[in-house]
Amino acid sequence: MIEGVGIEIVSVGKFRKALNRWGRRFLDRLFTPEELSYCMKKPTPERHLAVRFAVKTSLFKALGRALPYRDVEIRLTEKGRPVVSVRGLPSALSILVSLSHDGEFAVAETVVERKEPL
């Protein structure tokens, strides 16, 4: 059963400006060390960071409440599928996410489902 749906679009340019203004403090507040390690190795880390920020905010919309950003982590499987882990999320809930970034925009859609008992 679907509990909630959220969608978010982020301007990579605005995200870059915030990153330039606030630096490492900004990053450490929003992302886990693993996310930062992955994104900072990319030629355009701000795109990868912006799309992870979009995932987190779309998740908050789907849940109907905000969480600490660092309690949410986005990883990719070996095949490139995004997987979201949330510290303290009830095991009865599962998260499906789709993300994309192109040029100056990053977008994410999140669906939160309640697992029904067999």
KARALIN-V666005 format. One record per run of one state. SS is the DSSP state (A for helix, B for strand, O for the rest). FROM is the first residue (numbers start at 1). TO is the last residue. Records with the same first field share a line. If there is no record, write none. Layout:
SS->FROM-TO  FROM-TO
This chain:
O->1-1  31-32  41-44  64-68  77-81  87-92  103-104  115-118
B->2-11  72-76  82-86  93-102  105-114
A->12-30  33-40  45-63  69-71
